[in-house]
Amino acid sequence: MANYGTARLDEFCDTPYHDLKPAERRAARKHKAAHVNNPAWTEEAERVINDQQHLTLNRAYQAAATLNNHNNPTTATNPATMTTDAQPNPDDDRFTWTTELPENLAKPARDIRWKPEADAMRRHPGLWMLLRETSNYKHAHEFATAIRNGKRTAFRPTGAYDARNIENPIGHYTVYARYTGPKEAH
């Protein structure tokens, strides 16, 4: 099993969960659970991340804390990050009012997994870089398409990178990409 440093584990916690390898997922979950030290939040975060793997583990824990505090306001334990200042409306005590909104969990996650490769391609425009080899055509095709269409934030703006998936002699598919520069508007 790999022994990741704290900085790398923190990076895993800020990476969309579906972009992590299984070993990275296990290490990130263990790291986050140890630092949060709240079994209720950990249990809820595990449920959230399994249902919404596009989130980062940090976002899943934020959602878990929000849900936990919302479902049981008497156990709210993190006022620094979960400020509500809730006050009932004198006209109707069925509503809860707040002076500050909670953090928006729908913010797009930073896609940092491929940033070093994308940056290297920018330094060497036009040269093809081997990015991935897989035995699954669909995965190779979808990855190459995501690069070309800028679906991965590291490869933006849309159209600035070209990517191809090529079948190699052993029946695997290799994804190559290159930086071509942003496309000019017509």
Z-matrix of the N, CA and C atoms (Angstrom, degrees):
N
C 1 1.453
C 2 1.527 1 109.36
N 3 1.299 2 116.43 1 138.02
C 4 1.459 3 121.55 2 -177.99
C 5 1.519 4 110.45 3 -71.19
N 6 1.315 5 115.92 4 146.40
C 7 1.454 6 121.59 5 177.77
C 8 1.530 7 107.13 6 -109.42
N 9 1.323 8 116.43 7 99.70
C 10 1.457 9 121.62 8 -176.68
C 11 1.523 10 109.88 9 -88.90
N 12 1.322 11 116.45 10 145.49
C 13 1.449 12 121.20 11 175.37
C 14 1.527 13 110.45 12 -78.19
N 15 1.321 14 115.73 13 167.48
C 16 1.463 15 121.05 14 -177.65
C 17 1.521 16 112.02 15 -59.40
N 18 1.326 17 117.37 16 -41.70
C 19 1.470 18 120.38 17 -179.17
C 20 1.526 19 110.20 18 -62.39
N 21 1.320 20 117.09 19 -41.68
C 22 1.470 21 120.85 20 179.87
C 23 1.534 22 110.12 21 -67.53
N 24 1.334 23 117.53 22 -40.33
C 25 1.465 24 121.05 23 178.31
C 26 1.521 25 110.68 24 -64.33
N 27 1.327 26 116.73 25 -40.11
C 28 1.466 27 120.13 26 176.49
C 29 1.536 28 110.45 27 -63.00
N 30 1.327 29 116.33 28 -37.55
C 31 1.464 30 120.81 29 177.75
C 32 1.531 31 110.14 30 -64.54
N 33 1.333 32 117.11 31 -41.70
C 34 1.463 33 120.62 32 176.66
C 35 1.528 34 110.70 33 -59.15
N 36 1.326 35 116.75 34 -39.72
C 37 1.468 36 121.47 35 -178.84
C 38 1.527 37 111.68 36 -67.94
N 39 1.331 38 117.60 37 -20.63
C 40 1.469 39 122.49 38 178.50
C 41 1.526 40 112.78 39 -100.83
N 42 1.323 41 117.62 40 4.92
C 43 1.466 42 122.85 41 -179.85
C 44 1.526 43 108.76 42 -99.95
N 45 1.335 44 118.43 43 138.10
C 46 1.468 45 118.30 44 175.81
C 47 1.529 46 110.30 45 -50.79
N 48 1.318 47 115.48 46 132.20
C 49 1.462 48 122.06 47 -172.47
C 50 1.525 49 111.48 48 -56.44
N 51 1.342 50 117.77 49 -39.26
C 52 1.461 51 119.62 50 -177.76
C 53 1.518 52 112.56 51 -68.71
N 54 1.323 53 118.79 52 -13.48
C 55 1.464 54 121.81 53 178.14
C 56 1.533 55 112.97 54 -89.17
N 57 1.323 56 116.83 55 -7.28
C 58 1.465 57 120.36 56 -178.53
C 59 1.525 58 111.20 57 -88.80
N 60 1.331 59 115.78 58 147.80
C 61 1.461 60 121.33 59 173.26
C 62 1.529 61 108.05 60 -75.96
N 63 1.337 62 118.74 61 159.98
C 64 1.468 63 120.76 62 -178.62
C 65 1.532 64 113.84 63 -53.91
N 66 1.318 65 117.96 64 -42.64
C 67 1.468 66 120.18 65 179.77
C 68 1.530 67 111.03 66 -65.87
N 69 1.337 68 116.78 67 -37.29
C 70 1.463 69 120.95 68 178.32
C 71 1.529 70 110.08 69 -67.62
N 72 1.331 71 116.78 70 -38.11
C 73 1.468 72 120.90 71 177.70
C 74 1.522 73 110.85 72 -61.58
N 75 1.346 74 115.75 73 -48.43
C 76 1.473 75 119.67 74 -179.70
C 77 1.522 76 110.93 75 -60.35
N 78 1.324 77 116.62 76 -45.78
C 79 1.464 78 120.81 77 -178.58
C 80 1.529 79 111.04 78 -63.54
N 81 1.338 80 116.81 79 -42.22
C 82 1.468 81 120.62 80 -179.84
C 83 1.524 82 110.91 81 -65.46
N 84 1.349 83 117.44 82 -42.86
C 85 1.469 84 120.32 83 179.62
C 86 1.525 85 110.90 84 -62.53
N 87 1.313 86 116.21 85 -44.50
C 88 1.466 87 120.48 86 179.91
C 89 1.531 88 110.58 87 -63.31
N 90 1.323 89 116.85 88 -44.19
C 91 1.467 90 122.71 89 179.73
C 92 1.533 91 110.87 90 -61.19
N 93 1.319 92 116.14 91 -48.01
C 94 1.473 93 120.37 92 -177.27
C 95 1.516 94 110.88 93 -66.27
N 96 1.333 95 117.63 94 -43.25
C 97 1.466 96 121.30 95 -179.83
C 98 1.525 97 110.94 96 -61.09
N 99 1.333 98 116.74 97 -39.11
C 100 1.466 99 120.30 98 -179.69
C 101 1.525 100 111.79 99 -67.35
N 102 1.326 101 117.13 100 -33.83
C 103 1.462 102 120.30 101 -177.98
C 104 1.523 103 113.24 102 -83.65
N 105 1.316 104 117.21 103 -28.29
C 106 1.463 105 119.96 104 -179.95
C 107 1.519 106 110.43 105 -80.62
N 108 1.326 107 116.85 106 -40.94
C 109 1.462 108 122.86 107 176.58
C 110 1.533 109 111.82 108 55.00
N 111 1.326 110 116.51 109 43.11
C 112 1.464 111 122.01 110 176.25
C 113 1.525 112 106.64 111 -138.32
N 114 1.351 113 117.41 112 99.47
C 115 1.468 114 120.48 113 -175.01
C 116 1.530 115 113.76 114 -57.19
N 117 1.320 116 117.76 115 -35.28
C 118 1.464 117 120.15 116 179.76
C 119 1.531 118 110.46 117 -65.18
N 120 1.323 119 117.24 118 -43.15
C 121 1.465 120 120.81 119 178.85
C 122 1.529 121 110.32 120 -66.13
N 123 1.349 122 116.37 121 -41.59
C 124 1.459 123 120.21 122 -179.93
C 125 1.518 124 111.01 123 -61.61
N 126 1.330 125 116.61 124 -45.24
C 127 1.468 126 120.60 125 179.37
C 128 1.530 127 110.80 126 -61.08
N 129 1.323 128 116.60 127 -44.75
C 130 1.464 129 120.45 128 -179.63
C 131 1.527 130 110.73 129 -68.64
N 132 1.334 131 117.48 130 -39.37
C 133 1.469 132 121.13 131 179.02
C 134 1.528 133 110.70 132 -62.72
N 135 1.332 134 117.46 133 -38.65
C 136 1.467 135 121.21 134 177.65
C 137 1.531 136 110.02 135 -61.86
N 138 1.329 137 116.75 136 -40.94
C 139 1.460 138 120.44 137 178.54
C 140 1.528 139 110.25 138 -65.49
N 141 1.328 140 116.52 139 -45.05
C 142 1.465 141 121.10 140 -179.02
C 143 1.529 142 110.90 141 -62.53
N 144 1.323 143 117.65 142 -46.65
C 145 1.465 144 120.36 143 -175.82
C 146 1.529 145 111.51 144 -68.81
N 147 1.326 146 117.38 145 -31.71
C 148 1.461 147 120.08 146 177.14
C 149 1.525 148 111.48 147 -70.86
N 150 1.330 149 117.08 148 -31.30
C 151 1.465 150 121.56 149 179.06
C 152 1.522 151 112.64 150 -83.46
N 153 1.347 152 117.19 151 -30.19
C 154 1.464 153 121.53 152 -173.19
C 155 1.525 154 109.86 153 -132.73
N 156 1.313 155 116.01 154 74.85
C 157 1.457 156 120.37 155 -172.68
C 158 1.518 157 114.03 156 -73.22
N 159 1.329 158 118.11 157 -3.19
C 160 1.466 159 120.11 158 174.27
C 161 1.528 160 110.89 159 -77.82
N 162 1.340 161 117.21 160 -15.03
C 163 1.464 162 121.15 161 178.97
C 164 1.523 163 110.80 162 -78.06
N 165 1.314 164 115.47 163 161.65
C 166 1.459 165 120.15 164 170.81
C 167 1.525 166 107.02 165 -86.97
N 168 1.325 167 116.27 166 162.25
C 169 1.459 168 119.94 167 178.08
C 170 1.530 169 110.54 168 -63.89
N 171 1.336 170 117.27 169 -36.01
C 172 1.462 171 119.92 170 176.86
C 173 1.522 172 111.33 171 -60.99
N 174 1.335 173 117.12 172 -42.45
C 175 1.474 174 121.35 173 178.55
C 176 1.525 175 110.53 174 -65.67
N 177 1.318 176 117.28 175 -37.89
C 178 1.466 177 120.70 176 179.02
C 179 1.530 178 110.30 177 -63.36
N 180 1.330 179 116.76 178 -40.18
C 181 1.466 180 119.81 179 177.81
C 182 1.528 181 111.15 180 -68.57
N 183 1.328 182 116.93 181 -37.11
C 184 1.469 183 118.90 182 176.69
C 185 1.524 184 110.41 183 -63.32
N 186 1.328 185 115.94 184 -42.30
C 187 1.464 186 120.00 185 177.84
C 188 1.521 187 110.34 186 -63.82
N 189 1.330 188 116.95 187 -41.94
C 190 1.461 189 120.98 188 179.64
C 191 1.525 190 110.83 189 -62.48
N 192 1.316 191 116.93 190 -42.31
C 193 1.465 192 120.32 191 179.54
C 194 1.519 193 110.48 192 -64.80
N 195 1.323 194 116.48 193 -41.55
C 196 1.462 195 120.74 194 179.13
C 197 1.523 196 110.11 195 -63.55
N 198 1.347 197 116.46 196 -46.92
C 199 1.464 198 120.31 197 179.64
C 200 1.525 199 111.01 198 -62.86
N 201 1.326 200 116.59 199 -43.15
C 202 1.453 201 120.64 200 -179.16
C 203 1.521 202 110.69 201 -62.98
N 204 1.325 203 116.91 202 -43.82
C 205 1.468 204 120.31 203 -179.64
C 206 1.517 205 111.53 204 -69.95
N 207 1.349 206 116.79 205 -34.11
C 208 1.459 207 120.84 206 179.68
C 209 1.528 208 110.56 207 -69.70
N 210 1.347 209 116.20 208 -42.61
C 211 1.461 210 120.19 209 -178.55
C 212 1.517 211 113.02 210 -74.57
N 213 1.325 212 117.29 211 -24.51
C 214 1.455 213 120.79 212 -178.56
C 215 1.527 214 108.65 213 -142.75
N 216 1.341 215 118.64 214 77.29
C 217 1.458 216 120.85 215 -173.69
C 218 1.521 217 114.08 216 -61.65
N 219 1.315 218 118.50 217 -21.20
C 220 1.465 219 119.61 218 -179.51
C 221 1.514 220 111.87 219 -72.66
N 222 1.358 221 117.64 220 -15.56
C 223 1.458 222 120.06 221 179.85
C 224 1.518 223 112.35 222 -105.79
N 225 1.316 224 118.82 223 13.47
C 226 1.464 225 121.46 224 177.99
C 227 1.514 226 108.41 225 -59.77
N 228 1.343 227 116.28 226 121.06
C 229 1.460 228 119.08 227 -171.99
C 230 1.513 229 114.66 228 -120.01
N 231 1.300 230 118.45 229 2.26
C 232 1.453 231 119.06 230 -177.01
C 233 1.530 232 110.37 231 -131.19
N 234 1.330 233 118.50 232 71.25
C 235 1.450 234 120.14 233 -176.86
C 236 1.520 235 113.61 234 -64.49
N 237 1.321 236 118.37 235 -21.90
C 238 1.462 237 119.83 236 -179.31
C 239 1.523 238 111.67 237 -66.08
N 240 1.329 239 116.85 238 -34.28
C 241 1.458 240 119.36 239 -179.30
C 242 1.517 241 112.82 240 -107.27
N 243 1.311 242 118.07 241 -12.82
C 244 1.457 243 121.44 242 -177.50
C 245 1.529 244 110.42 243 -122.82
N 246 1.320 245 117.57 244 57.39
C 247 1.456 246 122.25 245 -179.55
C 248 1.511 247 109.82 246 -73.64
N 249 1.343 248 117.02 247 126.57
C 250 1.455 249 119.04 248 178.00
C 251 1.525 250 112.09 249 -122.73
N 252 1.309 251 119.01 250 -34.23
C 253 1.460 252 121.77 251 -177.71
C 254 1.536 253 110.32 252 44.58
N 255 1.322 254 115.56 253 40.89
C 256 1.468 255 120.16 254 -174.95
C 257 1.515 256 111.23 255 -67.99
N 258 1.312 257 114.98 256 135.73
C 259 1.457 258 121.55 257 176.72
C 260 1.516 259 108.17 258 -136.81
N 261 1.333 260 117.57 259 131.63
C 262 1.463 261 118.45 260 -179.73
C 263 1.521 262 111.40 261 -70.04
N 264 1.300 263 115.41 262 148.76
C 265 1.458 264 121.73 263 175.36
C 266 1.526 265 107.02 264 -73.38
N 267 1.328 266 118.34 265 126.11
C 268 1.463 267 119.43 266 -178.24
C 269 1.528 268 112.90 267 -59.33
N 270 1.341 269 117.04 268 -25.47
C 271 1.463 270 120.12 269 -178.52
C 272 1.525 271 112.47 270 -80.21
N 273 1.320 272 117.21 271 -27.09
C 274 1.457 273 119.56 272 -175.80
C 275 1.518 274 108.70 273 -154.68
N 276 1.324 275 117.33 274 111.57
C 277 1.460 276 120.18 275 -176.60
C 278 1.526 277 113.03 276 -81.76
N 279 1.327 278 118.04 277 9.50
C 280 1.468 279 120.68 278 175.58
C 281 1.522 280 111.37 279 -80.22
N 282 1.328 281 119.10 280 -14.36
C 283 1.462 282 122.51 281 -175.87
C 284 1.516 283 110.98 282 -108.04
N 285 1.316 284 115.25 283 150.47
C 286 1.458 285 121.95 284 175.93
C 287 1.519 286 107.86 285 -117.21
N 288 1.326 287 116.16 286 133.28
C 289 1.459 288 122.33 287 -179.17
C 290 1.515 289 109.66 288 -113.00
N 291 1.318 290 116.85 289 152.69
C 292 1.458 291 120.75 290 179.85
C 293 1.526 292 109.19 291 -141.93
N 294 1.308 293 115.69 292 151.28
C 295 1.461 294 119.90 293 178.64
C 296 1.527 295 111.92 294 -91.42
N 297 1.346 296 116.85 295 -18.41
C 298 1.461 297 121.21 296 -179.75
C 299 1.519 298 109.75 297 -133.03
N 300 1.328 299 115.96 298 140.28
C 301 1.453 300 120.78 299 176.89
C 302 1.524 301 110.01 300 -81.39
N 303 1.334 302 117.82 301 148.99
C 304 1.468 303 119.58 302 174.34
C 305 1.520 304 109.94 303 -71.04
N 306 1.306 305 116.63 304 164.99
C 307 1.470 306 120.78 305 179.03
C 308 1.522 307 109.71 306 -61.78
N 309 1.316 308 116.85 307 137.59
C 310 1.458 309 122.75 308 179.30
C 311 1.523 310 109.34 309 -75.41
N 312 1.330 311 117.26 310 113.79
C 313 1.459 312 121.36 311 -178.34
C 314 1.526 313 112.13 312 -80.19
N 315 1.316 314 117.56 313 -5.53
C 316 1.461 315 120.76 314 -178.39
C 317 1.521 316 112.66 315 -86.57
N 318 1.339 317 117.36 316 2.57
C 319 1.464 318 119.28 317 178.02
C 320 1.523 319 108.98 318 -58.67
N 321 1.326 320 117.53 319 141.80
C 322 1.462 321 118.19 320 178.84
C 323 1.524 322 110.80 321 -65.16
N 324 1.305 323 115.30 322 136.00
C 325 1.460 324 120.31 323 179.05
C 326 1.517 325 109.76 324 -72.56
N 327 1.310 326 115.40 325 147.33
C 328 1.464 327 119.08 326 176.63
C 329 1.523 328 108.71 327 -72.38
N 330 1.293 329 116.97 328 129.16
C 331 1.460 330 122.35 329 178.98
C 332 1.522 331 107.18 330 -96.27
N 333 1.315 332 116.53 331 91.44
C 334 1.469 333 120.20 332 -174.48
C 335 1.520 334 112.85 333 -101.01
N 336 1.318 335 117.35 334 -6.36
C 337 1.458 336 119.48 335 -174.17
C 338 1.529 337 112.53 336 -60.48
N 339 1.327 338 118.63 337 -39.53
C 340 1.461 339 122.10 338 -175.49
C 341 1.527 340 112.74 339 -105.05
N 342 1.315 341 118.18 340 8.56
C 343 1.468 342 121.37 341 -177.91
C 344 1.532 343 112.90 342 -60.50
N 345 1.337 344 120.44 343 -44.38
C 346 1.478 345 118.64 344 179.56
C 347 1.529 346 112.56 345 -59.68
N 348 1.339 347 116.42 346 -40.52
C 349 1.458 348 119.97 347 179.43
C 350 1.531 349 110.81 348 -67.57
N 351 1.328 350 117.10 349 -43.76
C 352 1.467 351 121.05 350 179.71
C 353 1.530 352 110.55 351 -61.98
N 354 1.334 353 116.24 352 -42.68
C 355 1.468 354 119.82 353 178.44
C 356 1.531 355 111.54 354 -63.47
N 357 1.341 356 116.49 355 -40.24
C 358 1.470 357 119.82 356 178.93
C 359 1.529 358 110.59 357 -64.12
N 360 1.325 359 116.93 358 -38.68
C 361 1.476 360 119.92 359 178.42
C 362 1.520 361 111.20 360 -65.75
N 363 1.325 362 116.83 361 -35.92
C 364 1.470 363 119.89 362 177.67
C 365 1.535 364 111.09 363 -63.31
N 366 1.325 365 116.06 364 -33.59
C 367 1.465 366 120.39 365 178.99
C 368 1.527 367 111.78 366 -74.54
N 369 1.358 368 116.66 367 -19.81
C 370 1.465 369 121.88 368 -178.80
C 371 1.532 370 109.55 369 -130.68
N 372 1.339 371 116.82 370 66.44
C 373 1.469 372 119.49 371 -176.46
C 374 1.526 373 111.91 372 -60.49
N 375 1.323 374 114.24 373 141.39
C 376 1.456 375 120.45 374 177.34
C 377 1.517 376 114.69 375 89.31
N 378 1.336 377 118.38 376 -18.60
C 379 1.465 378 120.55 377 179.62
C 380 1.527 379 109.47 378 -87.64
N 381 1.332 380 116.24 379 136.88
C 382 1.463 381 121.65 380 179.93
C 383 1.527 382 110.17 381 -82.06
N 384 1.319 383 116.28 382 136.44
C 385 1.464 384 122.27 383 177.00
C 386 1.530 385 108.37 384 -117.84
N 387 1.326 386 116.23 385 133.01
C 388 1.454 387 120.77 386 174.50
C 389 1.526 388 108.03 387 -75.38
N 390 1.324 389 117.49 388 122.98
C 391 1.456 390 120.98 389 -177.07
C 392 1.522 391 114.05 390 -107.06
N 393 1.321 392 116.35 391 -38.28
C 394 1.462 393 118.38 392 -173.07
C 395 1.516 394 109.62 393 -156.95
N 396 1.343 395 115.36 394 146.09
C 397 1.454 396 121.45 395 171.74
C 398 1.516 397 107.49 396 -127.38
N 399 1.314 398 116.00 397 133.76
C 400 1.463 399 121.03 398 -178.80
C 401 1.518 400 109.48 399 -146.49
N 402 1.317 401 116.32 400 157.28
C 403 1.461 402 120.62 401 176.15
C 404 1.522 403 111.14 402 -88.27
N 405 1.324 404 117.11 403 -2.38
C 406 1.456 405 122.40 404 -175.27
C 407 1.527 406 110.22 405 -105.39
N 408 1.341 407 116.36 406 112.77
C 409 1.464 408 120.82 407 -178.84
C 410 1.526 409 111.40 408 -59.25
N 411 1.327 410 116.61 409 -43.90
C 412 1.471 411 120.79 410 -176.77
C 413 1.530 412 110.93 411 -59.04
N 414 1.342 413 117.30 412 -45.03
C 415 1.467 414 120.27 413 179.44
C 416 1.527 415 111.24 414 -62.03
N 417 1.328 416 116.46 415 -43.08
C 418 1.467 417 120.03 416 -179.95
C 419 1.528 418 110.74 417 -64.73
N 420 1.323 419 116.17 418 -45.44
C 421 1.464 420 121.02 419 -179.41
C 422 1.532 421 111.06 420 -62.24
N 423 1.349 422 116.92 421 -46.53
C 424 1.466 423 120.90 422 -178.97
C 425 1.528 424 111.40 423 -64.95
N 426 1.319 425 117.11 424 -37.79
C 427 1.462 426 120.48 425 179.39
C 428 1.529 427 110.33 426 -66.20
N 429 1.331 428 117.18 427 -45.87
C 430 1.470 429 120.85 428 178.90
C 431 1.530 430 110.56 429 -62.24
N 432 1.314 431 116.78 430 -41.52
C 433 1.467 432 120.84 431 178.95
C 434 1.524 433 110.75 432 -64.27
N 435 1.333 434 116.94 433 -42.61
C 436 1.469 435 120.74 434 179.55
C 437 1.529 436 111.11 435 -61.64
N 438 1.314 437 117.08 436 -36.26
C 439 1.469 438 120.75 437 178.07
C 440 1.534 439 109.44 438 -67.09
N 441 1.313 440 116.90 439 -49.94
C 442 1.476 441 120.70 440 -178.67
C 443 1.532 442 111.48 441 -60.75
N 444 1.329 443 116.87 442 -37.66
C 445 1.466 444 120.78 443 -175.81
C 446 1.522 445 113.66 444 -90.20
N 447 1.334 446 117.71 445 2.92
C 448 1.460 447 120.73 446 178.45
C 449 1.524 448 113.80 447 69.41
N 450 1.336 449 117.71 448 24.40
C 451 1.470 450 120.65 449 179.39
C 452 1.523 451 111.02 450 -71.51
N 453 1.290 452 116.88 451 -24.96
C 454 1.466 453 121.85 452 173.65
C 455 1.524 454 106.68 453 -96.84
N 456 1.322 455 116.31 454 124.16
C 457 1.464 456 120.10 455 -172.41
C 458 1.526 457 112.74 456 -59.78
N 459 1.319 458 117.57 457 -28.94
C 460 1.469 459 119.66 458 179.74
C 461 1.525 460 111.19 459 -62.97
N 462 1.338 461 116.80 460 -25.63
C 463 1.466 462 121.33 461 -175.70
C 464 1.530 463 111.74 462 -106.06
N 465 1.308 464 116.50 463 38.97
C 466 1.465 465 120.89 464 177.42
C 467 1.516 466 109.12 465 -106.74
N 468 1.313 467 119.12 466 157.52
C 469 1.455 468 128.04 467 7.58
C 470 1.528 469 111.29 468 -75.14
N 471 1.325 470 115.25 469 160.80
C 472 1.455 471 121.70 470 179.30
C 473 1.525 472 109.83 471 -52.79
N 474 1.317 473 115.91 472 131.78
C 475 1.459 474 121.38 473 178.18
C 476 1.513 475 114.49 474 88.63
N 477 1.336 476 118.33 475 -4.55
C 478 1.461 477 120.58 476 -178.91
C 479 1.527 478 111.92 477 -78.87
N 480 1.326 479 117.10 478 -15.62
C 481 1.464 480 121.78 479 -179.25
C 482 1.520 481 109.21 480 -124.65
N 483 1.312 482 115.39 481 144.20
C 484 1.454 483 121.83 482 173.42
C 485 1.522 484 106.25 483 -108.96
N 486 1.318 485 118.00 484 146.82
C 487 1.462 486 121.49 485 179.72
C 488 1.517 487 109.41 486 -146.76
N 489 1.316 488 115.80 487 146.08
C 490 1.459 489 122.50 488 179.29
C 491 1.526 490 109.23 489 -138.63
N 492 1.330 491 115.14 490 144.60
C 493 1.461 492 119.63 491 170.46
C 494 1.519 493 107.40 492 -109.69
N 495 1.325 494 116.25 493 129.09
C 496 1.463 495 122.23 494 -173.02
C 497 1.524 496 108.81 495 -127.23
N 498 1.327 497 115.84 496 131.84
C 499 1.465 498 119.44 497 176.98
C 500 1.524 499 108.36 498 -76.46
N 501 1.330 500 116.57 499 131.87
C 502 1.458 501 120.23 500 180.00
C 503 1.532 502 110.02 501 -99.52
N 504 1.334 503 118.87 502 173.74
C 505 1.471 504 121.78 503 -173.88
C 506 1.532 505 115.24 504 -60.19
N 507 1.320 506 118.35 505 -23.25
C 508 1.477 507 118.98 506 -178.84
C 509 1.526 508 112.10 507 -94.63
N 510 1.342 509 117.38 508 10.32
C 511 1.458 510 120.53 509 176.19
C 512 1.512 511 114.90 510 86.39
N 513 1.310 512 117.25 511 8.77
C 514 1.462 513 120.93 512 175.56
C 515 1.525 514 108.84 513 -95.06
N 516 1.307 515 115.44 514 166.05
C 517 1.460 516 121.20 515 -179.35
C 518 1.520 517 108.56 516 -115.56
N 519 1.315 518 115.19 517 128.68
C 520 1.454 519 121.95 518 -177.93
C 521 1.520 520 108.36 519 -110.15
N 522 1.329 521 115.96 520 133.11
C 523 1.467 522 120.97 521 178.61
C 524 1.523 523 108.12 522 -103.10
N 525 1.329 524 114.54 523 123.17
C 526 1.453 525 122.42 524 175.26
C 527 1.529 526 108.25 525 -113.96
N 528 1.319 527 116.30 526 147.42
C 529 1.463 528 120.08 527 176.63
C 530 1.521 529 109.21 528 -142.51
N 531 1.347 530 114.55 529 159.60
C 532 1.463 531 120.44 530 176.40
C 533 1.522 532 108.44 531 -149.92
N 534 1.326 533 114.40 532 154.32
C 535 1.463 534 120.56 533 176.12
C 536 1.516 535 108.10 534 -88.72
N 537 1.338 536 116.21 535 127.07
C 538 1.457 537 121.32 536 179.58
C 539 1.526 538 112.15 537 -114.83
N 540 1.313 539 116.91 538 -6.99
C 541 1.468 540 121.34 539 -177.82
C 542 1.519 541 110.95 540 92.67
N 543 1.311 542 116.31 541 159.36
C 544 1.464 543 119.37 542 -178.52
C 545 1.527 544 111.08 543 -65.40
N 546 1.328 545 114.92 544 145.07
C 547 1.468 546 120.63 545 177.30
C 548 1.512 547 109.39 546 -76.54
N 549 1.309 548 115.50 547 140.88
C 550 1.469 549 120.48 548 179.15
C 551 1.516 550 109.82 549 -80.08
N 552 1.334 551 116.38 550 142.31
C 553 1.472 552 121.14 551 177.28
C 554 1.516 553 109.06 552 -72.19
N 555 1.320 554 116.05 553 142.40
C 556 1.474 555 120.99 554 -179.98
C 557 1.493 556 110.56 555 -94.99
